[in-house]
């Protein structure tokens, strides 16, 4: 539906949602990557000062080589948890060298550095110093957007929480 296409009838509320919309009416949407029991924690600097993580990624703290089953990262609670699925970004021109692994265990090696033991050895080299330090991100979390129960029965144009 083009923005200037006024030939389509509007819904009863006077809005044509079209096919490309992400909206909320009369509610709030919180999309957060870190474990957070209450989104209001982030309404002030209190959460940050208390150490609640606001990001789900970090950087390698040392280079990682092919065959390595351990990597060192700058501390980040989301990637340190055993069972966390992580990706180690490519530092090569070939983005196909990004690798996904599962964290088996972690141990603090000093300061803000944590050593992660991975379920499988790395296949590629990943930079870990200065401007060439690979990003390491947790990908264990999912975001679900759902409509209210019964939204599918709202007639010919249901407004369920579909997100594509």
Secondary structure, DSSP 8 states (H G I E B T S, - for coil): --TT---S---TTS----SS----SSS-----SS--S-GGGGGSTHHHHHT----SEEEBSS-B-TT-SEEEEE--HHHHSTT-EEEE---SS-GGG-EEEEEEEEEEEETTEEEEEESS--SS-B-EETTEE-EEEE----------TTGGGSSSS-------
